[in-house]
Amino acid sequence: MSNLAQEDREKEKKKRKLMLIVLTFVLIIAAFASIGAYHKHQERVAAEQKYKENLSSAYDQMVAAGSMMEDIINGYTEVWHAAIWNNGATIEGQHYTDFNMALARNSKE
């Protein structure tokens, strides 16, 4: 009987070793999966941050372009108004009564 009991203990030890090996393997896989998931998360956060920066930059550029366009349109409006309603526009000391000529000269500034 002691022979059978010893065999049973050895089988239990082998089972425990096998369970420990399997558990270790599962924990290693879980650790690598967690590290991979964290790395993907960090990449996504970095991509989102880059997108926000690019979006902010695009917004700033659009606002600046809109402001420049408004200045250009205001210049055209002033020249148009002066050339048509004020008997001509004076641009850099030159007097223009034709809107197209005044506008062409104003565009060169």
Salt bridges, closest charged atoms under 4 A:
GLU43 OE2 - HIS39 NE2 2.88
GLU48 OE2 - ARG44 NE 3.91
GLU92 OE1 - ARG105 NH2 2.19
